Amino acid sequence: MGYSAHRKITVKERILLSMLKGSSDTTSIIGDMDDVVGTTILHEIKQLLQNHFIAKSTDGGYSLTSLGLFEAQLCERYNLASATMETFRDFWLHHDVAAIPPELMVNIGALSDAKIIHATPVDLDSVHSHFIELLSSAKTIMGASPVFHPDYVLAFSELLNNGVKIQLIVTPEILAKIKQVGSDSLKKHLPSGDLQLYVKDEIRVALTVTDKGFSLGLFDLLGRYDQTSDLIGEDEKGITWATLLFRSVLLQSTPCESCL
C-alpha cells in the first residue's frame, strides 16, 4: 500500500524511511528519491546529522542512531496509518469508531492488507455468508457480538463438537436470545472450558477473530448496527490488531460460567 496522497511526506522522512529499509550511503539515498534535487537531500542529511538522527558509519555511509531509529519507526507507522485511514475512508467516516482504543487507532496501519466486503442488491447475504465461512475454517475463535442470528448458535455448536475453542462476549440481550433458541448444545461445553462465555452490557463492535482471519463490523452514526459491510483480513498483522481489540473488550466483560 502506498502512502496517503492527502499528506505530503517530507524529504527528511523519506531519508529516514530509506535508511530504515537499508539504504545507507549518499548515492543509494539519492537514488531512492529521483524526484528530489540532490542538493536538497544533502541539506537534509546535514540537518539529520546535526540533530543526531543519523551518524557517519565506518564505511563512509550513514547509520540511524537510536533517536533516528525511533523517528524512522514512528514515521513509518504514522504514514501507514494515514494511508490505511484514507483507503477505508468511507468505512470509517460513516461508522462509530469510538469503541476502538486510541492505541489501536494509532496502529490502524496494521489493517493495510484488509478489505471491505459489502452486501449488494444481488447478494444481500454476502457479509453473513463470509462470516459463516470464516467460522467454518477456524480452530480457535474469539468473538464479541452485539448482534444475533440463529445460524450462529448452530455454527458454534458444530465447531465446539469438533474441538474448536471459543471465547465469546455477548450482551445480556444476545444471551437471552441464545437461551430462547436453545442453549443446551453450547452449555455442555462450559465445564471443559472449550467455551468461555462473557457478558458485557454494551458492545459497540461486532468482532470475530480466528487463527485464519478476522471480521469487524461497526455501528453507524445513528447507533444502528450496519449489516451491509464488514472489514475483513487474513494477514498476521491484521489478526494481531483484531486480537488486541478483542482483548480490550474482554477486559471490560464479566465471566459467565453458569449463564446458560
Beta strands, then each sheet from edge to edge (+ up, - down):
strand 1: 54-56
strand 2: 62-64
strand 3: 115-118
strand 4: 140-145
strand 5: 165-170
strand 6: 195-199
strand 7: 205-210
strand 8: 214-218
strand 9: 229-233
strand 10: 254-255
sheet 1: 1+ 2-
sheet 2: 3+ 9- 8+ 7- 4+ 5+ 6+ 10-
end
